[in-house]
Structures are given as structure tokens and as C-alpha cells.
């Protein structure tokens, strides 16, 4: 189980760091610059990653491995990613005055993709 957790975390971080390093800084600064903190709270980010990877294993990857289906991992991963990212973005859209709709839509697509890709890759590795 620890090996699955570490591999899944490495896959998720590798894909997400591409987004965070190449696309997100300019996009978020342009649309959310006035809301962004000067420094990243790495403790909060770390807790997010720890919990997210655990959720992927419990709800998507372990069941997909048990059924022997990468497709199951991809589809359920996409759905879980949509729900998880929607929780954050739609709450912000509902409660924050300046939260842009386009950021919500982009984040929902990204969350679906990164979670599906991570789930599919991790499941394939362990089948």
C-alpha cells in the first residue's frame, strides 16, 4: 500500500507540477492576481496533496486494480477530479465577489484531466 501511495503521489505531482510551472502562474496572476497571497502556504499545499492521493487510492485506483480495469480508473478518476475541483472552484464562484467563471471552467477541466491521467497511469503500473 505504501508503494502504491508513493507511486501515485509521484505521478500526480509530476503532472500537476507541469501545470503549476508552465500554465498556472501567468493564468492565475492575470485573473486572480488581486486575490493571490505573496507566499505559497506549502503546509496547506502539502496537506492537500496527501489527502488527494489518499482519496485517489481509496475511491479510484484500488478498486480499478481489483477489477483489472484501466478504463475504470480513467473514467472514475475523471469524475472524482471534476467533483474535487468543483468543490473548491464552485464554492469560490458562489462566495467570492471577483472569482472568474473562466478560471472555474479551466480548473474543472484540469482537475478532471490530472486525476484521470494519474489514476490511469498508477493503475496501469500496478496491474
C-alpha positions in Angstrom: 0.0 0.0 0.0 2.9 2.4 0.8 4.4 1.7 -2.6 1.0 2.5 -4.3 0.8 5.7 -2.4 4.3 6.9 -3.2 4.0 6.0 -6.9 0.6 7.7 -7.2 1.9 10.8 -5.4 4.9 10.9 -7.7 2.7 10.6 -10.8 0.2 13.2 -9.6 3.0 15.7 -8.6 4.8 15.3 -11.9 1.7 16.1 -13.9 0.5 18.8 -11.6 3.9 20.5 -11.5 3.9 20.8 -15.2 0.6 22.8 -14.9 1.8 24.8 -11.9 5.1 25.6 -13.6 4.1 26.2 -17.2 0.5 27.4 -17.4 -0.9 28.4 -14.0 1.4 31.2 -12.9 0.5 33.5 -15.8 -3.1 32.4 -16.0 -3.8 32.8 -12.3 -1.8 36.1 -12.0 -3.8 37.6 -14.9 -7.2 36.6 -13.5 -6.6 36.2 -9.7 -3.6 38.4 -9.0 -5.5 40.6 -6.7 -6.6 37.6 -4.6 -3.2 35.8 -4.5 -1.0 35.6 -1.4 2.5 36.8 -1.7 3.9 33.5 -0.5 2.6 30.0 -1.1 1.4 28.2 2.1 3.4 25.0 1.5 1.9 23.3 4.6 -1.6 23.7 3.2 -0.5 22.6 -0.2 1.2 19.5 1.3 -1.9 18.5 3.2 -3.9 18.9 0.1 -1.6 16.5 -1.9 -1.5 14.0 1.0 -5.3 13.9 1.2 -5.9 13.9 -2.6 -3.6 11.0 -3.2 -5.2 9.0 -0.4 -8.7 9.7 -1.9 -7.4 8.6 -5.4 -6.3 5.3 -3.9 -9.4 4.6 -1.8 -12.1 5.7 -4.4 -10.5 5.0 -7.7 -7.1 3.3 -8.0 -7.5 0.4 -5.6 -11.0 -0.5 -6.9 -9.7 -0.3 -10.5 -6.7 -2.5 -9.7 -9.1 -5.0 -8.0 -11.2 -5.1 -11.2 -8.2 -5.1 -13.5 -9.5 -2.1 -15.4 -7.5 0.9 -16.5 -10.7 2.3 -18.2 -12.5 2.2 -14.9 -9.6 4.2 -13.3 -9.7 6.8 -16.1 -13.4 7.3 -16.0 -13.8 7.3 -12.2 -10.7 9.4 -11.9 -12.1 12.0 -14.3 -15.3 12.1 -12.3 -13.6 12.3 -8.9 -11.3 15.1 -10.2 -14.3 17.0 -11.5 -16.1 16.7 -8.2 -13.0 17.6 -6.1 -12.0 20.6 -8.1 -15.6 21.7 -8.4 -15.9 21.7 -4.6 -13.2 24.4 -4.5 -14.0 26.4 -7.6 -17.8 26.4 -7.4 -17.6 27.4 -3.8 -15.3 30.3 -4.7 -17.6 31.2 -7.6 -20.6 31.2 -5.2 -19.0 33.1 -2.4 -16.2 35.4 -3.7 -17.0 38.6 -5.4 -14.2 38.6 -8.0 -13.9 34.8 -8.8 -13.8 34.5 -12.6 -16.0 31.9 -14.3 -13.3 31.1 -16.9 -10.9 30.1 -14.1 -13.6 27.8 -12.7 -14.1 26.1 -16.1 -10.4 25.8 -16.7 -9.8 24.3 -13.3 -12.7 21.8 -13.7 -11.1 20.6 -16.9 -7.7 20.4 -15.4 -8.9 18.6 -12.3 -10.7 16.0 -14.4 -7.6 15.5 -16.7 -4.9 15.4 -14.0 -6.9 13.0 -11.8 -7.9 10.7 -14.7 -4.3 10.7 -16.0 -2.9 9.9 -12.6 -5.4 7.2 -11.9 -4.9 5.6 -15.3 -1.1 5.7 -15.1 -1.0 4.4 -11.5 -3.5 1.6 -12.2 -1.5 0.5 -15.2 1.7 0.4 -13.3 0.2 -1.9 -10.7 -1.7 -4.2 -13.0 
